[in-house]
């Protein structure tokens, strides 16, 4: 169960004047905000949509966070501002154009395990460009722990690098669904908020065979042959049991994505994919599977650990990899990612290997699938 109202509309008013019409509104997205646990602590993964309804451009001067516990006592307070304590969000998006909206990625995203995150109070400060008018807006967020319902194992075996996951800087988290072309196409959420790009690597962490390229521009220096990538053709395993909801494996492994394809298929950015419905509100997403590799059909029941496809590189894919994600729906337009925890895997920490009964993985982790004995 996870009913909650974790966001509130707030109105930005000129200082001290409550009779003015709303100038800027702030909304926290998604509607359900979750705390994800890891060895490093607690992680929040949500954004703010700031909408400037005024006829002047506004500068975002500051964002401040106050954290309160169950008793309403202050547990933590921190801020970013445009002067002494800057953040990427205040340098990359310092202004909101008149009559427009912007996404503002929550810069307070990771907390120690013992910080009580009952209520998070955010205060935004803005000014006009000439610094003559100052404004504030506030919003409260009440995140909840999310317990993954489905028993999940990692969907790829071998030495696997989480090339990009869903940490604060990951490209999955920073998908800007407020861009006009996505809004026009009906995308209302970040469907890849909790995504992982799984890549099979060697002892050096490289994802391709042969000599290490000296060119720092890894994308230009990439091998041209798909077979040179360790991931290409590697089996994809059902992370959890369920029923196959969607299958597409007809697209070439050409690492190309045409946004026009989204008109016919809202999942087309993945090129080829399989979606498994876990029949509990959770869906597993397997993106960029190899052309013609699906071993399953829509409606078919699968067991955890079944081989369902092979890794490919169709769609919006720089090189062969598996995009895996747990989501709350099988589509993309109004679907959100969910935190996922995997059972029975190994963390490869240099000469040390740590067995994990149940845990989270994220960008930069090197892991291996440990046979759980379940078939
Ligand atoms: Zn991905």
Boltz pocket constraint, residues with backbone or C-beta under 6 A from the ligand:
constraints:
  - pocket:
      binder: B
      contacts: [[A, 164], [A, 172], [A, 195], [A, 196], [A, 197], [A, 322], [A, 323], [A, 324]]
      max_distance: 6.0
